[in-house]
């Protein structure tokens, strides 16, 4: 077995035809340059959550159609959780060499200086848009508008607490969503396609379902609510039937919206010049049917990292082809660059390889390779035939996808080869470097008007508590003393004057509290004169109890303008005096650059 271990210099060679400028010949087929691209990413949808892959619990005809009339990869792998996979899809590089070490509180950001897929296509003349869950940084220069996307609508956090008419953002400005979130994101995608039908476009739709909380429109839930699940997890005692039903209902809603996208492309006669891709970001977020594979979201075994990967380009890519060669999320960028025939400017070498030869030629000579899966200190390695798990047990995946029969003692030479590859890879990528965990949150990028500082990125002091241990969509509560405060570790990128809006709740008996915001020598204060004490919401729409924070309808108030000096420091929100037993609850601060 000839093994490819992708060091930096080998990576460049393996990009192959990334730099082609005009067309690629395959028999009598010529591929035109500059096709449109629609990339659809589901969130926490397992490989088994599709009727195409044999799950009779649900029906996904529109997603299945991409595979049936395009190319599907039988062995396609991503990372075990959300933000690492997104970093790899966007850059073509291993997430662990780019500073991603967590899924919240700043650890989800990949390093500056990376070239994103949106940077590449924007430079090539494409209009670029991302609508959905970003999960790679909230403040510029980590924000999607600073990463190559002309237009962004959605949320930048790791999960969201309300899927019906939620608070979202549009290019940094906070707005109100309309209807069920995936339908709303698709509406934006349809409009983007219409607006750019006469020029090449790159549309990224990172949907946020079936990630919890498990909220889905009634018509989808009704279909599943009383249905008996005929296909279950291999250990049915672990499965929560209502969670599974909610997840599958959410997938059917995704399928409906995928159909809206594909129908719109057909109606605008764009289908033949549009590459459409569907995949998920990790394994399923619960124990449910997944073809008997071991593991789920967060785990580096097959069930946690195998995803559907379907790609369709009518009359350019063969229909109904199934590819057995292993592939990975890091391959997406070089593959699309190759297919579109553009010559990118790359700041750093790519870890992925172009899959175009596999897509176009059934008899291509393909070099064996390794795919690495890593999270939370655990690593597994996949070769074409085998998987070495985190405990160095060896499985023949071609015959034992469920990872039941450990062959490490029978095949020690193969085990040792994979162990060595694992150790070399971990050494090379410098996973989770301590220096990455010390990055502050940037504020006031000179090229962008808005900067949002959510509770997620803040630190509570004194009696203040976070509304939930999962910070992504949390807020601060239990402010009971003038000694309590909230701080944000920020770095002001360019000095200037900023308008500041505070998103808060305040019980009637506590109004009159004066809040102060300070940074270095600058201070502003605001008396909270209007009570606003809404209840937590979410329970009424949850199909099963959630683990994340519930949400509230937070009110915004202008704190005035503040002059911020350039440089790092601690931004502090304090209560100068309390008029009742408590101060306010805090969801976020929104900064608008004035000059």
N, C-alpha and C positions, 0 to 999 in steps of 0.2 A: 504494500500500500504506500503510494507516494503521498507524503503529508506536506501540506502547505501551512507554514506558520507565518502569519503576516506581520513581519516587522515593517517599519516605516518604508524602507526602500523597496521591499518586495511589493508593498501595497500599491505603490505608484505604477509598477510594471503591470500589475494585475488589473488596473483600470482598463487596459486594452484600448478600446475604441472610444473612450470618453471624449476625446478631442475631435471626433469626426465632425465635419462642418456641413456636409451636404446630404448624402443618402447612404443607405446600406443595402447591398444587393443580397437577396435570398431567392435563389432560383430566378423567377421572372418578376419578383416583387421589388419595387422601389419604395422606400419609406420616405415620405416628404418631411421636410424640416418643420419645426415649430408647430407641432400639434398642441392642442389644449390638453390640460391635465386636471382631472378631478380625483383627489385623494380623500377617501372616506375612512375614518378611523373610529371604531367602536371602543367603548370604555368598559372593561371588565367582562366582555363577552367571550365565552369559551369557544374552543374549536368545535365542540359538540353542539353549540347553540344554533345550528342551522339544519334545515331539512336536507340540504345538499349533502351534508356529512352523515346523514342517516338518522337524525333525530325526528321521530314521528310525533313527538309532543307538540310540535309547532310547524308552521309553514312559512317559508321565506322565499317566495318565488322570484322576487326582484334581485335579491342578492345572489341566489342560485343561478340566475340568468347570466350574471357576469362570468361565472365559472363555466357554465354550459356553452356559452358562446365566446369564451375567451380561454385563458390559460390559468390553471390552478396549480399551486405548489403543495405537494403532499407533506413535505417536511420543511415548513417555514417556521422560524423561531424569532421571538422577541424577548424582552427581559421580563422578569416576574412581576413588576409593578409599573405604574404609569409614567412617572417623569423620566426614568432611565430609557424607556422605549422611545418616548418622544424625542429625547436628545439624540438618540441614534438615528431615528428616521429623518430628523431635520438636518443632520450633519454628515451622516455616513461614517461616523467614528464611534469607538467604544465610549459609552457614557462615563465609565470609571476613570478615563484619562482626561475628562473634561470638568471634573470638580463636582459632579452630581453625587450626593451622598445621602439624600433624604427626599421625602415627598412633600415637605412643608417647611415653613419658617426660613426660607432662603436656600435650603439644601437641594431644592429642585432645579436650581439655575445652572445651566452649563456655562463654562467660562467665556468671557469676552475674547474676541479675536478669532472665534470660530466662524467659518463660512457656512451659512445655512442654504438649504435648498431654495428658499425664497430669495435670498441674495443672488443666487446664480441665475434664476429665471427672470428676476427683475432686471438684472444687468443685460440679459439677452433680449429685452424688450417686452417681456410678458407683464400683464397686469396681475397682481398677486393679492389674494385675500385669504384670511383665516376666520372661520366662524365656529365658535364652540369653546371647548376647554383647552386653554393654552398650556398651563402647568409647567412653564419653563422660566418663570420670572415675571413679576408684576410691574416693576419700575424700570423705565428706560435707563440704561441701554439693554435691559433684559426683556423689555416689553416687545410683543410681536411687531409693532410698528417700527421698532429699532432693529429688528431681525429680518428685514426684507419684505414685510407684508404691507402693501399699500393701505389695506383696509382690514380692521379687526372688529368683530362684534362677538361678545360672549363674556367669559370670565377667565381671569388669569390664574385663579387658585386651583387647588387640587381636587376639591369637590365642592358642590354647591348645596344649599339647604332647602331650596324651594324650586320646583320645576314648572310652576304655573305663575305666569306674569312676574317673573323674578326681577330683582335688581341686577342689571348687567352693566356693561360698559361698551361704548362705541369709540374706538380710537382714544381711549383714556378718559373720556367724559362719561359720567354715570348716567344711565338711562333706564327706562322701564321696559322689560321684555313684554311680548304680546303672546298670550296663550301658552300652550305646552312648549317647553324649551326646544326640543328637537324639531318640532314643526316650525318654530320661529327661526331657528338657525337655518333650516332648509329654505324657508322663504327668502332669507338674505342671500343664500347661495343661488337660488333661481334668478333673483334680480341681478346679481353680479354676472351671471351667465348672459342674461339678456343685454345688459349694458355693454358687455365686452365681446359680443358675438362676432364682431368684425375685426378683432385683433386677438392674438394669442393670449390665453389666460391660464393661470395656475390657481386652482381653487382647492383649499385645504379645509375639510369638514371634520374636525375632531369632536364628534358627538360625545356627550357626557353620560350616556346610558349604555348598558344597564347598571352602571355604578349606583350604589345606594346614596341617598335614601330611595326606597322603592316606590316611586311615584309614577303613575302612568294614567293616561286618560281612561275614562270609564269604559268606553266601548272595547278597549283591548283587555282590560281587567275582567269584564263580564264574560268574555269568551273563555277565560282560563279559570275563573274563580271556582267553579264546581266541576271542573274537568279532572278526571283521574289520570295521573301521570303513568303512562305505560312503560316508559324508559326512565330508569333511575340510576343514581350513583351506585358504583360497585359495592359500596357498603351503605345500604339504604337506611340504616339506623342513624347515619350522620346527616341525612338530607332533611331540610326543612321545606315541606311541600309548598307552603304559601310563598316563601322566598323564591323558590324555583318558578312558580307560576308567575309571580311578578316580573322576574327577570325575563322569562320567555315572552310575556306580554310586551315588555319594553323592546325586545328584539323585533317583534312583529311590527311595532311602531317604527323602528329603524328601517325595516324592510319597506314599509309603506313610503317612507321618505326617500329611500334609495330609488324606488320606482318613480317618484316625482322628478328626481334629478335626471334619470335616464330617459324618461318620456319627454322632458323638456329639451334635452339635447336632440332627440329625434325630431321633435316638432320644429326646432330651429335649423334642422339639417346640419347639425354639428357632430352627429354620432361618428361619422367616418373619419373625422379629424380630431377626435378626443380620446385620450387614454383615460380610462376610469379604473380605479383600484379600490379594493375593499380589503381591510384587515382589522384585527383587534390589537389592543396594546398589551394584553397578558392573558393568563388563564382565567377561568370563571371565578367570580367572587363568592361562590358558595359551593357546597358539595352537591353536585347535580350530574346528570348523565354527561359523560365526556369520553365516551368510547373506552371506558375502563382504564384510562391512563391514571398514573399516580400523580398526586399533587393538584394544586389549585393556585389561584393568585397568591403571589408572595413566595412561592416555592420554586426551586431551580430544577425540579423534575419535569418530565414530558408534559404532564397536565398543566403545569404552571407557566410554560413558555411556548408551547406550540399554538399557532394561530392559523386560521384560514388566511390565505393570501391569493386573491383572485385579481387578474388583470385582463382587461378587454380593450382591444383597439380594432374595431370592425374592419375587416378586409386587409388588415396589416399583420395582425397576429393570428395564428391558427386558432380555430374554434375547437373547444372540448379537449384541449391537450392537457394532460396531467404530467407534471414534472416531478420526478422522484428525488433529484439531487437536493441536498440540504442547502438552505439559504437563510438569510437573516435580515433583520431590519436595517442593519448597516449597509445592505446592498441596494436599498431603494434609491438613494441619491445617485450613485454612479449608474444605475440602470436607466433611470429617467433621463439623465444627461446624455447617455449613449443613444437612447431611442429618439430623442429630439434633435440630436446632431449638433448641439452647441458646444462651444469650447469655454469651459468655466475658468475663472480665476480663483484658485484655491489658496488659502493662507497656510493650510497644513495638509499633510498627506492623509489620504482616505484609508480607512480600514476595510471597507466593503469592496465588493467586486461587482462589475456589471453582469447582470444575468441575461443580457440581450442574446448572447449565443445560445443559451438554453431556450429562450423564447422563440427563436427563429429556426433552429436547426435541431432536429431530433437526433442526429448522429454526431453531434459535436464532441470533441475530445475535451473532457472536463477534469481538471486536477482535483484530487481529493483535498479536503480542507477540514478545519475544525471550526465549530461554532461554540462560543463561550457564553454561559449564562451565569450571572452573578448578582447576589443581593444579600444584604444583612450578614455579611461575612461568610456566605456560603457560595460555592462555585461548582458548576458541573460543566462537562465538556461533551459535545456531540460530534462524532465523526459520521461518515455516511452510514455506517452499519451499527455503531455502538454508542452508548452513553455511559460515561463515567460520572457517578453521582458525587455529591459532596463528601461522602464517607469513603470514596474510592472503590465503591462497588461497581462492577461492570455488567452491563446489560446489552444483549443483542436486540436492538430496537426493531430491526427488520422482522424478527420473529416473536418479540416479547415487548410490545409497546407498553404493557402494564408494569414493566419492571418488577417481575416476580422472581426471576431466576438469576442469581448472582453468579457470574462466570469468572470472577477475578482470580480464583484459585486455579481454574482450568485453563485460563488464557493469561498467564502473568505477563507475557511479553507485550500484549496489547494493553493491559492495564498499566504497565509501567510507562509505555509510550504516552498514554493519555495523562498520566500523573505528571510526567515531565512537562508536557505541553501546558498543563494547568499551572504549574509552578512558574514556568517561563512567562506565561501571559500575565499572571498576577504581578510578577516583578516588573514587567514592562509597562503596564498601565498605571502602576502606582495608585491602586484603588483607595479612595477615601483619604486623600492626603489631609493632614490636620490643618494645613494652611488654608484649605478651601472653606473650612468651617468658621473662619474669622472674618469673612467678607461682610461688610456693612450693607445697608440698603441705600442705594443712590437716590438722591432727590434733586430735582431741578436741572435735568439735562437741558442744555441750552437750545437744543433743536426740537424740544417737545413741550407742549403747553401744560400737560397734566401730570401730576404724580400722586398716586394713591398710597397711603400708608394704612393698611388694615390692622385690626387687632391681631390678626394672625402673626404679623411681623413684630409685634411689640412685646414688651416684658412688663409683667405686673409686679408691683412692689407693695408691701404692707398687707392689708386685708383683701385686696382686690383679687378676684378669681376669674379664671377663664370659664366660659360657659360650658366647655366640653374639653376633654383631654385631647381630642383631635382638633388641631388649631385652624385648619384651613378655612372654615366658614364660621368661626366662633366670634364671640364678643366678650368684653370685660364687664363684670358685674361685682356686686358686694363692695362698693366704694364707701367705706364707713368712717373715714377719718381724714383730717387735713394732712396727715402724715403719709397717706397713701398716694401713689402716683403711678403713671404709666410712662415708660421710656421706649424710644426707638433708637437703635444704633444706626445713625445715618451718615452719609457722606454727601455734602452739598457739592454738586459738580460744577456749578457756576453761580456766583453770587447774584443776588437780585431780590426784587420785591415780589411777594406772593400773596394772593388772596387765599384764605384758609376756610374751608367748610368742615364743620364737625358734625358727624352723624351720631345721634344720641337718643336715649330715652330718659325720661325723668318723671317720677311720680309727683302728683300734685303737691303733696306735703313737702317735697324737696326742692320745688322751684325757687329761684332766687339765688341758688348756688353760683358762685363766681368761679369760672374755670380760667386757668392761665396756661399758655403755651410758651415755652422758652427754648432758645437755642443760643448758646454762648452768651453774648451781651444783648440779644434781642428778646423782647417779651411782648405779648399781646394778651388781653384778657377779655372775657365776655361773661356777662351775667345771663344765666338761663332763665328767661322770664316766662317761657311757655312750657307748661307741662305736656308731656307726651308719654303715655304709659300703656302701650299696646300689649296684648298677650303674646306669648310665644305661639308661633304657628308651625304647621307641618304635620302634626298628628292627624289632622282631618283628611290629608291626602296620602298619608303613608299606608301602603298595603300590608306592611309588616313593620314592627317596631324598629326604629333606627338606632344606630350607635353614635351617629354624628350629632352635632349641636342642632337644636331647633333654632328658628330664626325669628326675628321681629321686624316690624315695619319701622325702621329707624328714621328719625326726622333730621333734616340738615339745618344748621344754623351757621351764618357767617360769623367767624371770630374776628374778622377784619383783615388787615394786611400786616405782614411781617417782613422785615429785611433779614435775609439769611446770608451769612458770610460763607465763602467757599471753604470746603474742607470737612474733615470728619468731626463727629461729636455726638453727644447724646441730646436728642430732642425730648423734652419732658412736658407732660400734661399733668397739671396739678389742680387741686381744688383749694382756693384761697380761704374760703369760708363755707361752712355747711349751714343751711337754714333748717334742715330736718335731720333725720337719722342717717341719711345716705346722700351721696352726690348723684352722679349720672351713670348710666351704662353707655359704653363706647363701642361702636362698630368700626369706625374708620375716620381718618383725616384725609381730605382731598385738597391738594395744593394746585393753584393755577398761577403760572408765571405771568407777571404783568410786564416786567422789563428785565 
